[in-house]
Amino acid sequence: MERPGAGMESSECENVSKEKEAFEEEEFEASAMDSLIDMPFATVDIQDECAITDVPHINLERSKENEWISKDQIKKKKKKQKDYQPNYFLSIPITNKEITRGIKILQNAIIQQDKQLAKAMISDGSFHITLLVMQLLNEEEVNIGIGALLELKPFIEEILQGKQLILPFQGIDTFGNQVGFVKLAEGDHINPLLEIAETAKRTFQEKGILAGENRGFKPHLTFMKLSKAPWLRKKGVKKIDPEFYEKFISHRFGEEMVHRIDLCSMLKKKQSNGYYHCESSIVIGKKPIGFRDLINEALRRERMGLKSKVKQIKELLLKPETQARIRRELFEGRSVNNSNQGNQVDFGATLT
């Protein structure tokens, strides 16, 4: 018995075998393609696969986008800087009579050489060192500033480590011949003072307060400013002549022991002693307390207490439940009044 196909020629067998192999190969390729389509990289673009990308085009678009963002940020920063107008500052008041007396002698010596400059002088009650400037736009921000000042005290105590901060003043200098000031002498007091100023700036900024300046902190004691008398420029006085203060160029004015830092207003009416309007203060180190100091401290605490009460009342009145209760009581009061008026009897008419 012959096997099926036993009678076929060898060439025919080879053809059948080749056709079978071709069919199996096509079936395998189709199966492979089906499996590739299901893979996550099946839709990868040829350009990506062959590393042909539009990098320059993408980078150009990103560059333009970054440039636009950068310009927008610069505009916002400029607007913020333009809107930033400091109106409050932290002040270290100068209370040493020796220093104030020396500055008065200096001021009089300058005025004798040019009487017009009398209007450019700072009054002796206003002598201070500015530690930090800031912008406080309303009562709420002022209260936040007061809170920041109170929080600053333990940081200052940590910086000073129980030591007194003593500031010696010696010599004269100017800012562009427009502002005259007594210089703070060099010494070990500089670093803690700079650290206090930086800590104050950070403390207030963390509270969301716009504070500080672009230029670095340079402690100084201003005694005159030409900007106090703008009309001087029209009369030819455009700068402070160095010859006016040359005799005081190395003069020792004295030392100030820092005992207080005040939060002061630049714009509010000054106190009767010539010092700035003070919102709050912190005491630094130890200082002999006199009767007037006790009175001032008591008044300050009383004012702080009143401000706190007013703030609490405002917050209470703004609550929806409080406003609803007020409306309800007002409505009930009107209803009672209307009812009483309706029940009133005209006794005159009854008697007649």
C-alpha positions as CSV (number, residue, x, y, z in Angstrom):
1,M,0.0,0.0,0.0
2,E,1.4,3.3,-1.0
3,R,1.5,6.3,1.2
4,P,-0.5,9.3,0.1
5,G,1.5,11.3,-2.4
6,A,4.0,8.5,-2.8
7,G,3.6,8.9,-6.5
8,M,4.5,12.6,-6.6
9,E,7.7,13.7,-8.2
10,S,10.5,15.0,-5.9
11,S,10.2,18.5,-7.5
12,E,6.5,18.7,-6.7
13,C,7.3,17.7,-3.1
14,E,9.8,20.5,-2.9
15,N,7.2,23.0,-4.2
16,V,4.6,21.9,-1.6
17,S,7.2,22.2,1.1
18,K,8.2,25.7,0.0
19,E,4.6,26.9,-0.2
20,K,4.0,25.5,3.3
21,E,7.0,27.3,4.7
22,A,6.0,30.6,3.0
23,F,2.5,30.3,4.5
24,E,3.9,29.6,8.0
25,E,6.3,32.6,7.7
26,E,3.5,35.0,6.6
27,E,1.3,33.7,9.5
28,F,4.2,34.3,12.0
29,E,4.8,37.8,10.7
30,A,1.1,38.7,11.0
31,S,1.0,37.3,14.5
32,A,4.1,39.3,15.4
33,M,2.6,42.5,14.1
34,D,-0.6,41.9,16.1
35,S,1.5,41.5,19.2
36,L,3.6,44.6,18.5
37,I,0.4,46.8,18.1
38,D,-0.6,45.9,21.6
39,M,2.8,47.1,23.0
40,P,3.0,50.6,24.6
41,F,5.6,51.8,22.1
42,A,3.6,50.7,19.0
43,T,2.6,54.3,18.2
44,V,6.1,55.8,18.6
45,D,6.8,58.2,15.8
46,I,9.5,57.3,13.3
47,Q,11.3,60.6,14.0
48,D,11.5,59.7,17.7
49,E,12.5,56.2,16.9
50,C,15.3,57.3,14.7
51,A,16.3,60.2,17.0
52,I,15.1,62.8,14.4
53,T,13.5,65.5,16.5
54,D,12.5,69.2,16.1
55,V,14.8,70.2,19.0
56,P,15.7,73.6,17.7
57,H,12.0,74.4,17.1
58,I,11.0,73.3,20.6
59,N,13.9,75.1,22.2
60,L,13.0,78.2,20.3
61,E,9.4,78.0,21.5
62,R,10.5,77.4,25.1
63,S,13.0,80.2,24.8
64,K,10.2,82.6,23.7
65,E,8.0,81.4,26.5
66,N,10.7,81.8,29.1
67,E,11.5,85.2,27.7
68,W,7.8,86.2,28.0
69,I,7.6,84.8,31.6
70,S,10.9,86.7,32.5
71,K,9.6,89.9,31.1
72,D,6.3,89.5,32.9
73,Q,8.1,88.8,36.2
74,I,10.3,91.9,35.7
75,K,7.1,94.0,35.0
76,K,5.5,92.7,38.2
77,K,8.7,93.3,40.2
78,K,8.9,96.9,38.9
79,K,5.3,97.5,39.6
80,K,5.7,96.1,43.1
81,Q,8.8,98.3,43.6
82,K,6.9,101.3,42.3
83,D,4.0,100.7,44.6
84,Y,6.3,100.1,47.6
85,Q,6.4,103.4,49.5
86,P,7.7,102.9,53.0
87,N,5.7,104.8,55.6
88,Y,6.9,103.1,58.8
89,F,10.3,102.3,60.3
90,L,12.1,100.7,63.2
91,S,14.0,103.3,65.1
92,I,16.7,103.2,67.7
93,P,16.2,106.6,69.5
94,I,19.3,108.6,70.5
95,T,18.8,109.6,74.1
96,N,22.4,110.4,75.2
97,K,22.5,114.2,75.9
98,E,26.2,114.3,75.0
99,I,25.5,113.1,71.5
100,T,22.5,115.5,70.9
101,R,24.5,118.4,72.4
102,G,27.4,117.7,70.0
103,I,25.1,117.5,67.0
104,K,23.4,120.8,67.9
105,I,26.9,122.5,68.1
106,L,27.6,121.0,64.6
107,Q,24.3,122.2,63.2
108,N,24.8,125.7,64.6
109,A,28.3,125.9,63.1
110,I,26.9,125.0,59.6
111,I,24.1,127.5,59.9
112,Q,26.5,130.3,60.8
113,Q,28.2,129.7,57.5
114,D,24.9,129.5,55.5
115,K,21.7,130.6,57.4
116,Q,19.5,129.1,54.6
117,L,20.5,125.6,55.8
118,A,18.6,126.1,59.1
119,K,15.5,124.6,57.4
120,A,17.5,121.5,56.4
121,M,18.4,120.6,59.9
122,I,16.9,117.6,61.8
123,S,15.4,118.6,65.2
124,D,17.2,117.1,68.2
125,G,14.1,115.2,69.4
126,S,14.1,113.2,66.2
127,F,17.7,111.9,66.3
128,H,17.7,108.1,65.7
129,I,19.1,105.2,63.7
130,T,16.8,103.6,61.2
131,L,17.0,99.9,61.6
132,L,14.4,98.9,58.9
133,V,11.8,100.6,56.7
134,M,8.4,99.1,55.7
135,Q,5.0,99.8,54.3
136,L,1.9,99.4,56.5
137,L,-1.2,100.5,54.7
138,N,-3.9,100.2,57.3
139,E,-4.6,99.5,61.0
140,E,-4.6,95.7,60.5
141,E,-1.1,95.8,58.9
142,V,0.1,98.1,61.8
143,N,-1.1,95.5,64.3
144,I,0.7,92.8,62.3
145,G,3.8,95.0,62.5
146,I,3.4,95.4,66.2
147,G,3.2,91.7,66.6
148,A,6.4,91.2,64.5
149,L,8.2,93.7,66.7
150,L,7.2,91.9,69.8
151,E,8.4,88.6,68.2
152,L,11.7,90.2,67.4
153,K,12.7,90.8,71.0
154,P,13.7,87.2,71.9
155,F,15.8,87.0,68.7
156,I,17.6,90.2,69.7
157,E,18.2,88.9,73.2
158,E,19.7,85.7,71.7
159,I,22.0,87.8,69.5
160,L,23.2,90.0,72.3
161,Q,23.6,87.1,74.8
162,G,22.9,89.3,77.8
163,K,25.5,92.0,76.7
164,Q,24.7,95.7,76.2
165,L,24.8,97.0,72.7
166,I,26.8,100.3,72.8
167,L,27.1,102.4,69.7
168,P,29.9,104.9,69.5
169,F,29.6,107.9,67.1
170,Q,32.5,109.6,65.5
171,G,33.1,111.7,62.3
172,I,30.9,113.1,59.6
173,D,29.9,111.9,56.1
174,T,27.2,112.5,53.5
175,F,25.1,110.6,51.0
176,G,25.9,112.3,47.7
177,N,26.3,115.6,49.5
178,Q,22.5,115.6,50.0
179,V,22.2,114.0,53.4
180,G,24.6,114.8,56.3
181,F,25.1,112.2,59.0
182,V,27.2,111.3,62.0
183,K,29.1,108.1,61.4
184,L,29.0,105.0,63.5
185,A,32.6,104.2,64.5
186,E,34.1,100.8,63.6
187,G,34.2,98.1,66.3
188,D,32.7,94.9,67.7
189,H,29.3,96.5,67.9
190,I,28.9,96.4,64.1
191,N,28.2,92.7,63.6
192,P,25.5,92.3,66.2
193,L,23.8,95.5,64.9
194,L,23.9,94.2,61.3
195,E,22.6,90.8,62.5
196,I,19.7,92.5,64.4
197,A,18.8,94.5,61.3
198,E,18.8,91.4,59.1
199,T,16.7,89.4,61.7
200,A,14.2,92.3,61.8
201,K,13.9,92.3,58.1
202,R,13.3,88.6,57.9
203,T,10.8,88.6,60.8
204,F,8.7,91.3,59.2
205,Q,8.8,89.8,55.7
206,E,7.7,86.5,57.1
207,K,4.6,88.2,58.3
208,G,3.9,89.3,54.8
209,I,5.0,92.9,55.3
210,L,6.8,94.7,52.6
211,A,10.0,95.7,54.3
212,G,13.7,96.6,53.6
213,E,15.5,98.4,50.8
214,N,17.6,97.3,47.8
215,R,20.7,98.9,49.1
216,G,22.6,97.4,52.0
217,F,22.0,98.5,55.6
218,K,24.4,101.3,56.6
219,P,23.7,102.5,60.1
220,H,24.0,106.3,60.4
221,L,22.7,109.2,62.4
222,T,21.2,111.9,60.1
223,F,21.5,115.5,61.2
224,M,20.5,117.4,58.0
225,K,18.8,116.7,54.7
226,L,18.5,119.2,51.8
227,S,15.2,117.5,50.8
228,K,13.6,119.1,53.9
229,A,13.9,122.4,52.1
230,P,13.4,121.8,48.3
231,W,13.4,125.6,47.6
232,L,17.1,125.7,48.5
233,R,17.9,124.3,45.0
234,K,16.2,127.3,43.4
235,K,18.5,129.5,45.5
236,G,21.6,127.7,44.2
237,V,22.1,125.4,47.2
238,K,22.5,122.0,45.4
239,K,24.8,120.2,47.8
240,I,26.3,120.3,51.3
241,D,29.7,121.9,51.2
242,P,32.3,119.7,52.9
243,E,34.0,122.9,54.3
244,F,30.9,123.5,56.5
245,Y,31.7,120.4,58.6
246,E,35.5,120.0,58.1
247,K,36.2,120.8,61.8
248,F,34.0,117.9,62.9
249,I,35.4,115.3,60.4
250,S,36.9,113.2,63.2
251,H,34.9,114.6,66.2
252,R,33.8,112.1,68.9
253,F,30.1,112.7,69.6
254,G,29.7,110.0,72.3
255,E,28.1,106.6,72.9
256,E,24.5,105.4,72.8
257,M,23.5,102.4,74.8
258,V,20.7,100.7,72.9
259,H,17.8,100.2,75.3
260,R,14.7,100.5,73.0
261,I,13.5,99.8,69.5
262,D,10.4,101.7,68.3
263,L,7.9,101.1,65.5
264,C,7.4,104.7,64.2
265,S,5.3,106.4,61.6
266,M,7.0,108.6,59.0
267,L,3.7,110.5,58.3
268,K,1.7,110.8,61.5
269,K,2.1,113.9,63.7
270,K,5.2,113.9,65.8
271,Q,5.1,113.9,69.6
272,S,5.5,117.1,71.6
273,N,9.2,116.3,72.2
274,G,9.9,116.2,68.5
275,Y,10.2,112.4,68.3
276,Y,8.1,110.4,65.8
277,H,4.7,109.0,66.4
278,C,5.4,105.6,68.0
279,E,3.0,102.6,67.6
280,S,4.9,100.2,69.9
281,S,8.3,99.6,71.5
282,I,10.5,96.8,72.9
283,V,13.0,97.3,75.6
284,I,16.5,96.0,75.0
285,G,18.8,95.2,77.9
286,K,18.6,97.0,81.2
287,K,18.1,100.8,81.7
288,P,17.3,102.7,84.8
289,I,13.6,103.4,84.7
290,G,12.4,106.9,85.7
291,F,8.9,108.1,86.5
292,R,8.3,109.4,83.0
293,D,9.4,106.0,81.6
294,L,6.8,104.3,83.8
295,I,4.1,106.7,82.6
296,N,5.0,106.2,79.0
297,E,5.1,102.4,79.4
298,A,1.7,102.4,81.2
299,L,0.2,104.6,78.4
300,R,1.6,102.3,75.7
301,R,0.2,99.2,77.4
302,E,-3.2,100.9,77.7
303,R,-3.2,101.9,74.1
304,M,-2.2,98.3,73.1
305,G,-5.0,96.9,75.2
306,L,-7.6,99.3,73.6
307,K,-6.4,98.4,70.1
308,S,-6.8,94.7,70.9
309,K,-10.3,95.3,72.2
310,V,-11.3,97.3,69.2
311,K,-10.0,94.5,66.9
312,Q,-12.0,91.9,68.8
313,I,-15.2,94.0,68.6
314,K,-14.7,94.4,64.8
315,E,-14.1,90.7,64.4
316,L,-17.2,89.9,66.5
317,L,-19.4,92.3,64.5
318,L,-18.3,90.8,61.2
319,K,-19.4,87.3,62.1
320,P,-22.6,86.3,60.3
321,E,-24.3,85.0,63.5
322,T,-23.7,88.3,65.2
323,Q,-25.1,90.3,62.3
324,A,-28.2,88.0,62.2
325,R,-28.8,88.4,65.9
326,I,-28.5,92.2,65.6
327,R,-31.1,92.2,62.7
328,R,-33.4,89.9,64.7
329,E,-33.3,92.1,67.8
330,L,-33.8,95.3,65.7
331,F,-36.8,93.6,64.0
332,E,-38.3,92.4,67.3
333,G,-37.8,95.9,68.8
334,R,-39.7,97.5,65.9
335,S,-42.5,95.0,66.2
336,V,-42.9,95.7,70.0
337,N,-42.9,99.5,69.4
338,N,-45.6,99.1,66.7
339,S,-47.7,96.9,68.9
340,N,-47.4,99.4,71.8
341,Q,-48.4,102.3,69.6
342,G,-51.5,100.3,68.4
343,N,-52.6,99.5,72.0
344,Q,-52.3,103.1,73.2
345,V,-55.8,104.6,74.1
346,D,-56.7,108.2,73.6
347,F,-58.0,108.9,77.1
348,G,-59.0,112.5,76.1
349,A,-61.3,111.2,73.4
350,T,-62.8,108.6,75.8
351,L,-63.6,111.2,78.5
352,T,-65.4,113.4,76.1
